[in-house]
Structure formats: structure tokens, C-alpha cells
Amino acid sequence: MLGNPHTGRRPMVETGNKALQDSNLDSGTTMTENANDNNAIYGQIFDSIVDHKLLPGMHLKEDELCDLFGIGRTRIRAILSRLAADHVIELVANRGAFVARPSVEEAREVFNARRVIEGYLVRRAADLRDDMMQKALTDHLHSEQAARDAGDASRVIRRCGRYHQVLADQAESPIMARFARELIARSSLIIAIYESHAPDECEIHEHRQLSDLVMAGKGDEAAALMDRHLIGIEERLILEPKSAPQNDLRTSLGLQPT
């Protein structure tokens, strides 16, 4: 389900563009179809931010978004408001919407919060372990390794970030998983600005260890490893302000030229 927090123990899936490309969003749609379309567009933008395709500080121009998605200004503003509520974009009076640029102080606070929330979630996941959970974690770890084997650095970064949401989704705690989802998204922005180097083999190895501990029911050990793991990610950051290059909006969203 695009744009909504995952509320069951289901693996995360990539957002696709086909529904956006194949439908005329403004003609002959019902209220339900409009809501589903809005969710899809929200998910498209949200995932593009999380995946470092829309970079921190990038201007999300209303007119251009309306043209790209084929919808009116009222609907795109509602979607942007929702993204702002998730703290992944900022709405600036008289200037418009921009991908958020977390400060150094916010970066530290986000990782502190993640250690608390994800520690709770891995303990709970360990208590609920089952075959479905094993499959979700194993499938994701395979996708991480495939990205590394392919030498696709950007996909490695995306897959490593998404592991944490996949794991959070296993705890059957939708409210806490939503908090984790927001913090993971903000972490993606932080990493895009401040990271000194890409994830290494150690990070993927720790993901395997986390999965093994959860599936063995060792919740306290998994929580302790999660704490060390997140500290390690934070220690890769150079917490000094940086400028980010700007990409073309259409390209960043993965939309094909018309």
C-alpha cells in the first residue's frame, strides 16, 4: 500500500510508476480513486526522498509537480502538507515546498530516538517470530546482498536503510512502526547530507546478525546490537553543514519524459 505505514508483518516493496503513468488522474475518477491516486503520488515522492533521489534542500515546485502527475494544485498541496507532517519536506511561506535539511542537532536527536524505538521493536519482534517473519527478513537480506554483488552503491544505500523498516514492521506495533518510519525517513536525509562514506560490508553483516538474534528469540541481545549498529551509522556522519547538488525533478521522481 503506497504512502501508508505498513501495519502488518509484510516486507516493504518498492513504489512503482506504472499506475501514475497509465491513468489520467483528473478525469472520470471517484473519490476513492482520487484518494488512492493521492496515496500513490505521496508514496512516489516519499520514497524518492528516502532513496536520496530528491536531495535535501531541493525545491518541489507546485506547478511542476502538477504537470508531472497530471493533477490540480489543491490535491498536490494536500500531498505536500502530508509530507510536511511527516517532516520530510518543509513548507516555507511565500517560497514553497523544499526537501527538509535536518540540522546537526536534529541529526543527533533523530538517532537517539531511533535507538529507543527500534530497540523496543526488535524485542517485540523476537517475541513474535514466525515463518512469515523469517521470510520477510531473509528476502530483504538477499536483496541487500544482490545490490552489493551488482556493485550498485546507490541501491546498497537504499536497501540498507529499508532493512530497518522491514524489521520494524515485524513487531505488529503499527504506531511505533510509524514513528520508526518517520525517523528512518529523516535519517535518510541526514545521511544524504552528512555521511562520510557508503555502508560497508560490516553494516550488512550486522543486519544478518540482527535477523538471526530476532529469529532465535534473543530480544535483549538484538536490542543491544541494534543500539551499537545505530551508533556506528551515526559515527560515519560528519556533522558539519554541507551543500547538496540539485537534480532535475522529473528524473529524481523516476518519471519518464512525456
Secondary structure as GFF3:
##gff-version 3
##sequence-region A 1 258
A	DSSP	alpha_helix	18	22	.	.	.	ID=ss1
A	DSSP	alpha_helix	31	50	.	.	.	ID=ss2
A	DSSP	beta_strand	59	60	.	.	.	ID=ss3
A	DSSP	alpha_helix	62	69	.	.	.	ID=ss4
A	DSSP	alpha_helix	73	85	.	.	.	ID=ss5
A	DSSP	beta_strand	89	92	.	.	.	ID=ss6
A	DSSP	beta_strand	96	99	.	.	.	ID=ss7
A	DSSP	alpha_helix	104	127	.	.	.	ID=ss8
A	DSSP	alpha_helix	131	149	.	.	.	ID=ss9
A	DSSP	alpha_helix	153	169	.	.	.	ID=ss10
A	DSSP	alpha_helix	174	194	.	.	.	ID=ss11
A	DSSP	alpha_helix	201	215	.	.	.	ID=ss12
A	DSSP	alpha_helix	219	235	.	.	.	ID=ss13
A	DSSP	alpha_helix	249	253	.	.	.	ID=ss14
###
